[in-house]
Amino acid sequence: MPTLIVATANKNKVKEFSDILSCYDSFRILSAKDFPDAPYVVENGKTFYDNAGKKATQFAFYIIHLTRSHKVNLSYPIYILADDSGLEVDYLNGAPGVNSARFASVSGANNSTDEENNKKLLSLLNGVPDEKRTARFKCVLAVVEINNVAIENIDALSNRLKFFENICEGRIINAPRGSGGFGYDPLFVPNGYDRTFAELGEELKNKISHRALALKSFIQWLKETKPTK
């Protein structure tokens, strides 16, 4: 059975990926949590594409060395899937964007807490009318396939990258609502709904979110181009 490895150890993302991908049972699905020695990737790219591609290729290179040294036994082909996602607020000219996870960080190098990020976002939007609080969540997935073909460097992996992007449009409210989700979910109301991502519940969120829609595009691509038996 082919192996799909989600290159993140973020417990919230791992759960979300697992829930959404549960409908596609032709893979053995793992995450970075299954590889505690995996290298830490500095997300210093200027775009979601930069960061997602960097995470996918560096994690794939690590997995290649594990398989060649027989430290792990994974079934080929192996797909490494990484994402970079964030919130873009129109009034803030697209911020926090790629800096979503470290929006409130003083140094800008380390992630800040969800509460800190939400507090900063609300302070920057203080007094801004509802019609100017439009925003979107964006997700970019980077996927690279590893097979028995010899791959000797990161550049060779970069040439094999496949990207999938999707967004969820909405608006930022004036105060957090809901106890579900993570990140900016308590502040974001998707278009067509009157509840925040944190209020919608996992089942509905995993049908309409930016990450869910990008993953569905990836799954459709797999079904069309890489049929499994």
C-alpha positions as CSV (number, residue, x, y, z in Angstrom):
1,M,0.0,0.0,0.0
2,P,1.4,3.4,-0.9
3,T,2.4,5.8,1.9
4,L,1.3,9.3,2.4
5,I,3.2,11.4,5.0
6,V,1.8,14.7,6.1
7,A,4.9,16.8,6.9
8,T,3.6,18.5,10.1
9,A,3.8,17.8,13.8
10,N,1.1,20.4,14.6
11,K,-1.5,18.4,16.5
12,N,-4.4,20.5,15.2
13,K,-3.3,20.2,11.6
14,V,-2.6,16.5,11.9
15,K,-6.1,15.9,13.2
16,E,-7.6,18.1,10.5
17,F,-5.6,16.4,7.7
18,S,-6.5,12.9,9.1
19,D,-10.2,13.7,9.4
20,I,-10.4,15.0,5.8
21,L,-8.2,12.3,4.3
22,S,-10.1,9.5,6.1
23,C,-12.4,9.1,3.1
24,Y,-9.4,8.1,1.0
25,D,-8.4,4.7,2.3
26,S,-5.9,3.6,-0.4
27,F,-2.9,4.9,1.6
28,R,-1.1,4.3,4.8
29,I,-1.3,7.8,6.3
30,L,1.5,9.0,8.6
31,S,2.7,12.4,9.9
32,A,5.8,14.1,11.1
33,K,4.8,12.9,14.6
34,D,5.8,9.4,13.5
35,F,9.3,10.7,12.8
36,P,10.5,12.5,16.0
37,D,14.0,13.0,14.5
38,A,12.7,14.9,11.4
39,P,14.6,18.1,10.8
40,Y,13.0,21.4,11.8
41,V,12.3,23.6,8.7
42,V,12.6,27.4,9.0
43,E,9.6,28.9,7.3
44,N,11.3,32.1,6.0
45,G,9.8,32.1,2.5
46,K,8.1,35.2,1.1
47,T,5.0,33.2,-0.1
48,F,2.9,30.2,0.9
49,Y,4.4,28.4,-2.1
50,D,7.9,29.0,-0.9
51,N,7.3,27.6,2.6
52,A,5.1,24.7,1.5
53,G,7.6,23.6,-1.1
54,K,10.6,24.0,1.3
55,K,8.9,21.8,3.9
56,A,7.9,19.1,1.4
57,T,11.3,18.8,-0.2
58,Q,13.3,18.9,3.0
59,F,11.1,16.3,4.7
60,A,11.2,14.2,1.5
61,F,15.0,14.3,1.5
62,Y,15.0,13.1,5.1
63,I,12.7,10.2,4.3
64,I,14.8,9.2,1.4
65,H,17.8,8.8,3.6
66,L,15.8,6.8,6.2
67,T,14.5,4.4,3.5
68,R,18.0,3.9,2.0
69,S,19.6,3.2,5.3
70,H,16.7,0.8,6.1
71,K,15.8,2.7,9.3
72,V,12.2,2.7,8.1
73,N,10.2,0.3,5.9
74,L,7.7,2.3,3.8
75,S,5.8,1.1,0.8
76,Y,6.5,2.9,-2.5
77,P,5.4,5.2,-3.9
78,I,5.7,7.6,-1.0
79,Y,3.9,10.9,-1.1
80,I,5.1,13.8,1.1
81,L,2.5,16.4,1.6
82,A,3.2,19.8,3.3
83,D,1.1,22.9,3.6
84,D,1.5,26.5,4.4
85,S,-1.6,28.4,5.2
86,G,-2.7,31.7,6.8
87,L,-5.1,34.5,7.0
88,E,-5.1,37.5,4.6
89,V,-7.0,40.6,5.8
90,D,-7.8,43.1,3.0
91,Y,-7.7,46.2,5.3
92,L,-4.2,45.1,6.4
93,N,-3.0,44.7,2.8
94,G,-3.0,40.9,3.1
95,A,-1.4,40.7,6.5
96,P,-0.7,38.6,8.5
97,G,-0.3,36.3,5.4
98,V,2.8,34.0,5.6
99,N,3.4,35.5,9.1
100,S,0.1,34.3,10.5
101,A,1.6,31.9,13.0
102,R,4.1,34.5,14.3
103,F,2.0,37.6,13.8
104,A,2.4,38.9,17.4
105,S,6.0,37.7,17.8
106,V,8.4,40.5,18.8
107,S,11.3,39.0,16.9
108,G,9.2,37.6,14.1
109,A,11.2,34.4,14.2
110,N,9.1,32.3,16.7
111,N,5.5,31.4,16.7
112,S,3.2,33.4,19.0
113,T,0.2,31.9,20.7
114,D,-3.3,31.9,19.1
115,E,-4.5,34.3,21.8
116,E,-1.6,36.8,21.2
117,N,-2.2,36.7,17.4
118,N,-5.9,37.2,17.8
119,K,-5.4,40.1,20.2
120,K,-3.0,41.9,17.8
121,L,-5.4,41.4,14.9
122,L,-8.3,42.8,16.8
123,S,-6.2,45.8,17.9
124,L,-5.3,46.6,14.3
125,L,-8.9,46.4,13.2
126,N,-10.3,48.4,16.2
127,G,-12.9,50.8,14.9
128,V,-12.8,49.4,11.3
129,P,-16.4,49.0,10.0
130,D,-17.8,45.5,9.1
131,E,-17.7,46.2,5.3
132,K,-13.9,46.7,5.5
133,R,-13.1,43.6,7.5
134,T,-13.1,41.2,4.6
135,A,-10.5,38.4,4.7
136,R,-9.7,35.0,3.5
137,F,-8.0,31.9,4.7
138,K,-5.5,30.5,2.1
139,C,-3.9,27.1,1.9
140,V,-1.2,26.0,-0.4
141,L,-0.3,22.3,-0.5
142,A,3.0,21.0,-1.8
143,V,3.3,17.3,-2.8
144,V,6.3,15.4,-3.9
145,E,6.4,11.8,-4.8
146,I,9.3,9.5,-3.8
147,N,9.8,6.3,-5.7
148,N,12.7,4.0,-6.5
149,V,14.3,6.5,-8.9
150,A,17.6,7.8,-7.5
151,I,17.3,11.3,-6.1
152,E,20.5,12.8,-4.9
153,N,19.7,16.4,-4.0
154,I,17.0,18.9,-3.0
155,D,16.9,20.5,-6.4
156,A,15.8,17.2,-8.0
157,L,13.0,17.0,-5.5
158,S,11.9,20.6,-6.2
159,N,11.4,19.7,-9.8
160,R,8.9,17.0,-8.8
161,L,6.7,19.3,-6.7
162,K,3.0,19.6,-7.4
163,F,1.0,22.4,-5.8
164,F,-2.7,22.7,-4.9
165,E,-4.2,26.0,-3.6
166,N,-7.6,27.0,-2.3
167,I,-9.2,29.8,-0.3
168,C,-12.2,30.4,1.9
169,E,-13.5,34.0,1.8
170,G,-15.1,35.6,4.9
171,R,-14.8,38.4,7.3
172,I,-13.2,39.2,10.7
173,I,-15.6,39.9,13.6
174,N,-15.1,42.2,16.6
175,A,-14.6,39.6,19.3
176,P,-13.8,35.9,19.4
177,R,-16.6,33.4,19.4
178,G,-16.6,29.6,19.8
179,S,-14.4,27.1,21.4
180,G,-13.5,24.8,18.5
181,G,-10.8,25.1,15.8
182,F,-7.5,26.8,16.3
183,G,-5.6,29.9,15.2
184,Y,-7.8,32.7,13.9
185,D,-10.9,30.4,13.8
186,P,-12.8,32.3,16.6
187,L,-12.6,35.5,14.6
188,F,-13.4,34.3,11.1
189,V,-16.9,34.0,9.7
190,P,-16.9,32.4,6.2
191,N,-19.2,33.9,3.6
192,G,-22.7,32.4,3.6
193,Y,-22.6,31.6,7.3
194,D,-23.2,33.6,10.5
195,R,-21.0,31.4,12.7
196,T,-17.2,31.5,13.1
197,F,-15.0,28.5,12.1
198,A,-14.7,27.9,15.9
199,E,-18.5,27.6,16.1
200,L,-19.2,25.6,13.0
201,G,-18.0,22.3,14.2
202,E,-15.3,20.0,12.7
203,E,-17.6,18.2,10.3
204,L,-18.8,21.3,8.5
205,K,-15.5,23.1,8.7
206,N,-13.8,20.2,7.1
207,K,-16.1,20.5,4.1
208,I,-15.7,24.3,3.4
209,S,-12.3,25.3,4.8
210,H,-9.4,26.4,2.6
211,R,-7.4,23.3,3.7
212,A,-10.3,21.0,3.0
213,L,-10.8,22.3,-0.5
214,A,-7.1,22.1,-1.3
215,L,-6.9,18.6,0.0
216,K,-10.0,17.6,-2.1
217,S,-8.1,18.9,-5.2
218,F,-5.1,16.8,-4.3
219,I,-7.3,13.7,-3.7
220,Q,-9.0,14.2,-7.1
221,W,-5.6,14.6,-8.8
222,L,-4.5,11.3,-7.2
223,K,-7.6,9.5,-8.4
224,E,-7.1,10.8,-11.9
225,T,-3.4,10.4,-12.4
226,K,-2.2,7.9,-9.8
227,P,-4.9,5.2,-9.5
228,T,-4.2,2.6,-6.8
229,K,-5.2,-1.0,-6.6
